[in-house]
Amino acid sequence: MTERRSPRLCPRPLGAASTRRGVTALYPYFASVFACGGGGGAGRSELCVAASGAPFAAVAVRLEGGGGGGSAAGPAGRGMSMPDAMPLPGVGEELKQAKEIEDAEKYSFMATVTKAPKKVFLSSFLSFLPLAASYTDSSDDEVSPREKQQTNSKGSSNFCVKNIKQAEFGRREIEIAEQDMSALISLRKRAQGEKPLAGAKIVGCTHITAQTAVLIETLCALGAQCRWSACNIYSTQNEVAAALAEAGVAVFAWKGESEDDFWWCIDRCVNMDGWQANMILDDGGDLTHWVYKKYPNVFKKIRGIVEESVTGVHRLYQLSKAGKLCVPAMNVNDSVTKQKFDNLYCCRESILDGLKRTTDVMFGGKQVVVCGYGEVGKGCCAALKALGAIVYITEIDPICALQACMDGFRVVKLNEVIRQVDVVITCTGNKNVVTREHLDRMKNSCIVCNMGHSNTEIDVTSLRTPELTWERVRSQVDHVIWPDGKRVVLLAEGRLLNLSCSTVPTFVLSITATTQALALIELYNAPEGRYKQDVYLLPKKMDEYVASLHLPSFDAHLTELTDDQAKYLGLNKNGPFKPNYYRY
């Protein structure tokens, strides 16, 4: 097996002393490359590094054995023999120090060395270099958390996480998130004394990150009992789940769950002796679907459902249309604060983060097709366009398509551009947007990913066939290899890219979490008859309240209407300021 080394770390052999003298004359700090000594050309070479204090430490090549039988100090080997004019180590120490001082004056980044630098092998030196990115995760542990017996410091085992010992690290993550979620913390402090959720038993299924942990702990501070699972098998932060478990929250989640683990965790949240949920907080509708199908008696006693995703809201409307929704539900996804801030502004930043971390791709000049020009698609396209990408849009809605045209994008059918694009991004909330036929026609090294909630947009199942080879190259990055050698780069196995492969801005999640908390409070405390068995939007007044809580972060000051102005517009001075049909 041939070992390949970077040319920057393995200098080419220099056969002539004049060449070496020229190099050392131009760059005196390379002198120790040749001072390392030389052996025969056929010997084994090892890289070593001069461990001096200089930022640019000299790299030396040491040849051992072989060739002409030369020693470390002898000129017998011709491959890297020492120039005649080069003093031997230990000779002319005063001249050497004077030369180093002179070099230091020429090159301010070099420190004066008062003694011969110690040589260490390159492998030892590289161990101290910071890595550009880490693609490993504790989820790589082969032992399933379901097989582990773990207890927190209070002796409770009512949880299932990857490693409870990570709780302290997770707690620091949560504390950092709290710094940029001031509005949610403000809501917690304002309502903590009233305990508006006292008696609420909330079962939740969301992404389990430091930001959602702040939401969960806020709900607990407001009087609720919570049991939680993850809505995505790749987005859980294991250390955060451990911190929640240590704090007494019954959490069942870890990164890298199997499909069976996913449903097992949901069932463990719902099915507990002596505890019955009366509120649901869902992201995607899987928890609601599970309770509706498997525990119909529990479902009928639920006082309210809060749903935050396009996919989950669609499933709720289907239940309502069929007359099977027997509890009131709040559509948080279509609240203004969720749509504009979580979907648009959040995805505008996190799409680039997810793609950069996983592929190191440069976007300038790349051809990208974004399937769907809703709020998520708009955010993705704005970010990609700003970096110089050539962006195409696919759309079914003529209004969204016209918006894309007015924003400077070309609206196409996927079949028209699939052979030429470098990146395919789905964000429609639909199924089979990218089919096997599309995947077969893609160019080599095309990147395919999904920014929608569900993993149904890309037909990943069709890729699990004998003629295709899957190669895991990084965490959440697979190369799917065709028989002719073509590769398609699939990210997160078609699941939500930003929360599977990177993170999302904490501030934006504060907006969404505050909206969810207010929706739960509203449904739980609403008098009987206010909400029937249907799907409702968050009241406009609450949307405005969520926005107002976040304005102090920007030192923003709202203008107040005068009585005369309010009368002229027919508004209450304190809002709401827009009708429900207003499009922001």
C-alpha positions in Angstrom: 0.0 0.0 0.0 1.4 3.3 -1.1 1.3 6.1 1.4 0.5 9.5 -0.1 1.9 12.5 1.7 1.0 16.2 1.2 3.7 17.9 -0.9 3.6 20.8 1.6 4.9 18.4 4.3 7.3 16.3 2.2 9.8 18.5 0.3 11.2 17.2 -3.0 14.8 15.9 -2.7 17.4 18.4 -3.7 20.4 16.9 -5.5 22.7 19.9 -5.7 24.3 21.8 -2.9 23.9 25.1 -4.9 20.1 24.6 -4.9 20.1 24.1 -1.2 22.2 27.2 -0.6 19.9 29.2 -2.8 16.9 28.2 -0.7 18.6 28.9 2.6 19.7 32.2 1.3 16.2 33.3 0.4 14.5 31.7 3.4 17.0 31.4 6.3 14.4 29.7 8.5 14.6 26.7 6.1 18.2 26.1 7.1 17.3 23.5 9.6 15.7 21.3 6.9 19.2 20.5 5.7 20.8 20.7 9.2 18.8 17.6 10.1 21.4 15.4 8.5 21.3 13.0 5.6 21.5 9.4 4.9 21.3 7.2 1.8 18.7 7.7 -0.9 17.3 4.2 -0.4 16.7 4.5 3.3 13.5 5.1 5.2 12.6 8.8 5.4 10.7 10.3 8.4 9.4 13.8 8.7 10.3 15.7 11.9 9.5 19.2 13.0 11.8 21.7 14.7 9.8 22.5 17.8 11.0 26.0 18.3 8.9 28.9 19.3 8.7 30.3 15.8 5.3 30.3 14.1 6.8 28.8 11.0 8.7 25.9 12.5 11.2 24.4 10.1 10.4 21.0 8.7 13.3 18.5 8.5 13.7 15.2 6.7 15.8 12.5 8.3 17.0 9.6 6.3 17.8 6.4 8.1 20.0 3.7 6.6 20.2 2.5 3.0 22.0 4.1 0.0 25.6 4.8 0.6 25.5 3.9 4.3 25.8 7.5 5.4 25.2 8.4 9.0 22.9 11.2 10.2 25.9 13.6 10.1 27.8 12.1 7.2 27.8 13.2 3.5 27.9 9.6 2.1 24.3 9.5 1.1 23.6 11.6 -2.0 19.8 11.9 -1.6 19.8 14.7 0.9 23.5 15.2 1.8 24.4 18.2 3.9 26.0 21.1 2.1 29.7 21.5 2.7 29.4 25.1 4.0 26.8 24.0 6.6 28.3 23.8 10.1 27.8 20.6 11.9 25.4 20.6 14.9 27.2 21.9 18.0 29.9 23.7 16.0 30.0 27.5 15.8 27.3 28.1 18.4 28.1 31.8 18.7 27.9 32.3 14.9 24.6 30.3 14.8 23.0 32.5 17.5 24.1 35.7 15.8 22.6 34.4 12.6 19.3 33.7 14.3 19.2 37.1 15.8 19.8 38.6 12.4 16.9 36.5 11.0 14.6 37.6 13.8 15.3 41.2 12.9 14.4 40.5 9.2 11.4 38.4 10.0 9.4 39.8 13.0 7.3 36.7 13.3 10.4 34.6 14.2 11.4 34.3 17.8 15.1 34.2 18.8 16.2 30.7 19.5 19.0 30.4 22.0 19.6 26.7 21.7 19.1 23.9 19.2 15.4 23.1 18.8 14.2 19.8 19.9 13.0 17.6 17.0 9.8 15.7 17.3 8.1 13.4 14.8 5.4 15.0 12.6 2.7 12.7 14.0 3.3 14.2 17.5 3.3 17.7 16.2 0.1 17.3 14.2 -1.7 16.0 17.3 -1.6 19.5 18.7 -3.1 21.2 15.6 -6.8 22.1 15.9 -9.1 20.3 13.5 -11.1 22.4 11.1 -14.2 20.4 11.8 -15.2 17.3 13.7 -17.3 14.7 12.0 -17.5 12.2 14.8 -20.2 12.0 17.4 -20.9 10.0 20.5 -23.9 8.5 18.6 -21.3 6.2 16.9 -21.3 4.1 20.1 -22.6 0.6 19.1 -24.5 0.0 22.4 -28.1 1.2 22.2 -29.3 3.4 25.0 -32.3 1.0 25.3 -29.8 -1.6 26.6 -28.2 0.6 29.2 -29.2 1.0 32.8 -28.7 4.7 33.8 -29.8 6.8 36.7 -29.4 10.5 37.3 -28.0 12.0 40.5 -31.5 11.8 42.1 -31.7 8.1 41.5 -34.3 8.4 38.8 -34.2 6.2 35.7 -37.3 7.6 34.0 -35.4 8.6 30.8 -33.4 7.1 28.0 -30.5 9.1 26.6 -27.1 8.3 25.2 -25.0 9.1 28.2 -26.2 10.7 31.4 -22.6 11.6 32.3 -22.7 14.3 29.6 -25.3 16.3 31.6 -22.8 18.9 32.9 -21.7 19.7 29.4 -25.3 19.9 28.2 -26.2 22.2 31.0 -23.5 24.7 29.8 -25.0 24.5 26.3 -28.5 25.3 27.7 -27.1 28.3 29.7 -25.4 29.6 26.5 -28.7 29.3 24.6 -30.5 31.2 27.4 -28.3 34.3 26.7 -29.9 34.7 23.3 -33.4 33.7 24.3 -34.1 36.7 26.5 -37.8 37.0 25.4 -38.6 33.4 26.4 -36.7 33.9 29.7 -38.7 37.1 30.2 -41.9 35.3 29.7 -40.8 32.7 32.2 -40.1 35.3 34.8 -43.3 37.2 34.2 -45.6 34.1 34.4 -43.7 32.0 36.8 -45.6 33.3 39.8 -49.0 32.6 38.3 -48.1 29.0 37.1 -50.5 29.2 34.1 -49.7 25.6 33.2 -50.2 24.1 36.7 -51.8 20.7 36.2 -50.8 20.5 32.5 -49.2 17.2 31.5 -47.5 17.9 28.2 -46.1 15.2 26.0 -43.8 16.7 23.4 -42.0 15.6 20.2 -39.6 18.2 18.8 -36.0 18.6 18.0 -34.0 18.2 21.2 -31.4 21.0 21.2 -30.2 23.5 23.7 -32.8 25.9 22.5 -35.8 23.6 22.8 -34.4 22.6 26.3 -34.9 26.2 27.3 -38.5 25.9 26.1 -39.1 22.7 28.0 -37.6 24.1 31.2 -39.8 27.2 30.8 -42.9 25.0 30.5 -41.8 23.2 33.7 -41.2 26.5 35.5 -44.8 27.5 34.5 -46.2 24.5 36.3 -46.3 21.8 33.6 -45.1 18.2 33.8 -43.3 17.2 30.6 -42.3 14.0 28.8 -40.3 14.4 25.6 -39.0 12.6 22.5 -37.3 13.7 19.3 -39.0 14.4 16.0 -35.9 13.8 14.0 -33.4 10.9 14.5 -30.4 13.0 13.7 -31.0 16.3 15.3 -30.8 15.4 19.0 -27.9 16.9 21.0 -27.0 14.0 23.3 -25.5 16.2 26.0 -28.6 18.4 26.1 -30.9 15.3 26.4 -28.6 14.2 29.3 -28.9 17.6 31.0 -32.7 17.5 30.7 -32.8 14.0 32.2 -30.5 15.1 35.0 -33.0 17.9 35.7 -35.8 15.5 36.1 -37.5 15.7 32.6 -38.5 12.3 31.3 -36.7 12.5 27.9 -36.3 9.6 25.5 -34.0 10.6 22.6 -30.5 10.2 21.3 -28.8 11.1 18.0 -28.8 8.3 15.5 -32.0 6.5 16.5 -33.2 3.7 14.3 -36.8 3.8 12.9 -37.8 1.3 15.6 -36.1 3.4 18.3 -37.9 6.5 17.1 -41.4 5.0 17.6 -40.3 3.3 20.8 -39.3 6.6 22.3 -42.6 8.2 21.4 -44.5 5.3 22.9 -42.4 5.5 26.2 -43.4 9.2 26.5 -47.1 8.5 26.1 -47.5 5.1 27.8 -46.7 5.5 31.5 -48.7 4.0 34.4 -50.2 6.7 36.5 -49.5 9.5 34.1 -51.8 10.6 31.2 -51.0 13.5 28.9 -53.6 16.3 28.5 -51.6 18.5 26.1 -49.5 17.7 23.0 -46.7 19.8 21.5 -45.7 18.3 18.2 -43.3 19.0 15.3 -44.3 17.0 12.2 -47.4 15.3 13.5 -45.8 11.9 14.3 -46.7 12.1 18.0 -50.3 13.2 17.3 -50.6 10.4 14.8 -49.3 7.8 17.3 -51.6 8.9 20.1 -54.6 9.1 17.7 -53.9 5.6 16.3 -52.7 3.6 19.3 -54.2 5.4 22.3 -57.6 6.8 21.1 -58.9 7.1 24.7 -56.0 9.3 25.6 -56.4 11.3 22.4 -60.1 12.1 23.3 -59.0 13.6 26.6 -56.4 15.9 25.2 -57.2 19.5 25.9 -55.2 20.9 23.0 -52.6 20.3 20.4 -49.9 22.7 19.3 -48.2 22.0 15.9 -45.3 23.9 14.4 -44.5 22.4 11.1 -46.0 22.4 7.6 -46.2 18.7 7.5 -47.9 18.4 10.9 -50.4 21.1 10.2 -51.3 19.4 6.9 -52.0 16.2 8.8 -54.2 18.1 11.3 -56.2 19.7 8.6 -56.7 16.2 7.0 -58.1 14.9 10.4 -60.3 17.9 10.7 -61.7 17.6 7.2 -62.4 13.9 7.8 -64.2 14.8 11.0 -61.7 12.8 13.1 -60.1 15.7 15.0 -61.8 15.5 18.4 -59.7 18.1 20.1 -58.8 21.8 19.4 -55.4 22.4 17.7 -53.3 25.5 17.3 -51.5 26.0 14.0 -48.3 27.7 15.1 -46.6 27.2 11.8 -48.7 29.8 10.0 -48.4 32.4 12.7 -46.5 35.4 11.4 -43.7 35.2 13.9 -43.1 31.5 13.0 -43.4 31.9 9.2 -41.2 34.9 8.8 -38.6 34.4 11.4 -38.2 30.6 11.8 -38.9 29.6 8.2 -37.5 32.6 6.2 -34.8 34.2 8.2 -33.6 31.1 10.0 -33.3 29.1 6.8 -31.5 31.9 5.1 -28.6 31.4 7.4 -28.8 27.7 8.3 -28.9 26.4 4.7 -25.3 27.6 4.2 -24.2 26.4 7.5 -25.4 22.8 6.8 -24.0 22.6 3.3 -20.6 24.1 4.3 -20.1 21.8 7.3 -20.9 18.7 5.3 -19.4 19.3 1.9 -17.1 22.3 2.1 -18.6 23.4 -1.2 -18.0 26.9 -2.6 -21.2 28.4 -4.0 -19.8 31.0 -6.4 -20.9 30.0 -9.9 -22.6 26.8 -8.8 -25.9 25.9 -10.3 -28.5 25.2 -7.7 -32.2 24.2 -8.0 -34.5 24.9 -5.1 -37.8 23.0 -5.1 -40.4 25.2 -3.6 -40.5 29.0 -3.1 -42.4 29.2 0.1 -40.9 31.0 3.1 -38.2 28.3 3.5 -37.4 28.4 -0.2 -37.2 32.2 -0.2 -34.7 32.1 2.7 -32.5 29.5 1.0 -32.6 31.2 -2.4 -31.6 34.6 -0.9 -28.6 33.1 0.8 -27.4 31.2 -2.2 -27.9 34.1 -4.6 -25.9 36.4 -2.2 -22.9 34.0 -2.5 -23.0 34.0 -6.3 -24.8 30.8 -7.0 -27.0 30.5 -10.1 -30.4 29.6 -8.7 -33.4 27.9 -10.3 -36.8 27.4 -8.8 -39.5 24.8 -9.2 -43.0 25.7 -8.1 -46.6 24.5 -8.4 -48.2 27.7 -7.1 -48.4 30.5 -9.7 -48.2 33.2 -7.0 -45.0 31.9 -5.5 -43.7 31.3 -9.0 -44.4 34.9 -9.9 -42.6 36.1 -6.7 -39.6 34.0 -7.7 -39.6 35.6 -11.2 -39.8 39.1 -9.6 -36.9 38.3 -7.3 -34.7 37.5 -10.3 -34.9 33.7 -10.4 -35.7 31.4 -13.3 -38.7 29.1 -12.7 -38.2 25.7 -14.4 -39.4 22.1 -14.2 -36.9 19.9 -12.5 -36.5 17.7 -15.6 -35.2 20.7 -17.5 -32.1 21.3 -15.3 -31.5 18.1 -13.5 -28.5 17.1 -15.7 -26.6 20.4 -15.2 -27.2 21.5 -11.6 -24.6 21.0 -8.9 -27.0 21.1 -5.9 -30.6 20.1 -5.4 -32.5 21.4 -2.4 -36.1 20.4 -1.6 -38.4 22.4 0.7 -42.0 21.7 -0.4 -43.4 19.5 2.4 -44.5 17.1 -0.3 -43.5 13.5 -1.2 -41.3 12.2 -4.1 -40.3 15.6 -5.3 -36.9 14.1 -6.3 -37.5 10.6 -7.7 -35.1 7.8 -8.8 -35.4 9.0 -12.4 -34.1 12.4 -11.4 -31.3 10.8 -9.3 -30.3 8.6 -12.3 -29.9 11.7 -14.5 -27.9 13.8 -12.1 -24.3 14.8 -12.9 -21.4 13.3 -11.0 -20.9 14.7 -7.4 -24.3 16.5 -7.4 -25.3 17.3 -3.8 -28.9 16.4 -2.8 -30.5 17.6 0.4 -33.8 18.5 2.0 -34.8 21.5 4.0 -38.4 20.4 4.6 -39.5 18.7 7.8 -40.2 15.2 6.5 -37.8 12.8 4.8 -40.4 12.0 2.1 -39.3 14.7 -0.4 -36.4 12.7 -1.8 -37.1 9.1 -2.8 -34.2 7.7 -0.7 -35.8 4.2 -0.5 -35.3 3.8 -4.3 -31.5 4.2 -3.8 -31.3 1.1 -1.5 -30.9 -1.4 -4.3 -28.1 -4.0 -4.9 -26.6 -2.2 -8.0 -25.9 1.0 -6.0 -23.2 1.3 -3.4 -23.5 3.5 -0.3 -20.3 4.9 1.1 -20.4 6.9 4.4 -17.7 9.6 4.0 -18.6 11.8 7.0 -21.3 12.0 9.6 -24.6 12.5 7.8 -22.8 12.5 4.4 -23.2 9.5 2.0 -21.9 8.9 -1.4 -24.3 6.8 -3.5 -22.3 5.2 -6.2 -23.7 4.1 -9.5 -22.2 1.1 -11.5 -20.5 3.5 -13.9 -18.8 5.3 -11.0 -21.0 8.3 -10.8 -21.5 9.6 -7.3 -24.4 11.5 -5.8 -23.7 13.2 -2.4 -26.7 12.6 -0.2 -27.0 14.6 3.0 -28.7 13.4 6.2 -30.3 10.5 4.2 -32.9 13.1 3.0 -33.9 14.4 6.4 -33.9 18.0 7.5 -30.5 19.4 6.7 -30.0 22.3 9.0 -30.9 20.5 12.3 -29.3 17.2 11.2 -26.0 18.5 10.0 -25.5 21.9 11.7 -27.4 24.2 14.1 -29.9 27.1 13.7 -29.7 30.6 15.2 -30.7 30.7 18.8 -32.5 34.0 18.5 -34.9 32.7 15.9 -35.7 29.7 17.9 -36.5 32.0 20.8 -39.3 33.5 18.7 -40.7 30.1 17.8 -40.4 28.7 21.4 -42.2 31.8 22.8 -45.0 31.3 20.3 -45.3 27.7 21.3 -45.4 28.5 25.0 -48.1 31.1 24.5 -50.2 28.7 22.4 -50.0 26.0 25.1 -51.0 28.6 27.7 -53.9 29.8 25.6 -55.3 26.4 24.8 -54.9 25.1 28.4 -56.6 28.1 30.0 -59.2 28.9 27.4 -62.8 28.7 28.7 -64.9 25.9 27.5 -66.4 26.6 24.1 -63.8 29.2 22.9 -62.1 26.6 20.8 -64.0 23.8 19.1 -62.7 20.6 17.5 -60.8 22.3 14.7 -57.5 23.9 13.8 -56.9 27.5 14.7 -54.3 30.2 14.1 -52.5 31.9 17.0 -54.5 35.0 17.8 -52.9 38.1 16.2 -52.5 39.8 19.6 -50.2 37.0 20.7 -48.2 37.2 17.5 -47.6 40.9 18.2 -46.8 40.2 21.8 -44.1 37.7 20.8 -42.6 40.2 18.5 -42.6 43.0 21.1 -40.8 40.8 23.6 -37.9 40.5 21.1 -37.5 44.1 20.2 -35.5 45.1 23.3 -32.7 42.9 21.9 -32.2 45.4 19.1 -32.8 48.5 21.3 -35.8 49.1 19.1 -38.4 51.7 20.1 -42.0 51.5 18.8 -43.9 54.6 17.8 -47.2 54.9 19.6 -50.5 56.0 18.0 -52.2 59.1 19.2 -55.9 58.8 20.2 -56.8 60.7 17.0 -54.6 58.5 14.8 -56.1 55.3 16.4 -59.6 56.6 15.8 -58.8 57.4 12.2 -57.5 53.9 11.5 -60.2 52.2 13.6 -57.6 50.5 15.8 -57.0 50.0 19.5 -53.9 51.9 20.5 -52.4 48.6 22.0 -53.2 46.4 19.0 -53.8 44.2 17.2 -52.6 46.5 14.4 -53.4 44.2 11.4 -56.4 42.1 10.5 -56.0 38.3 10.3 -56.1 38.4 6.5 -53.1 40.8 6.3 -50.1 39.3 4.5 -46.8 40.6 6.0 
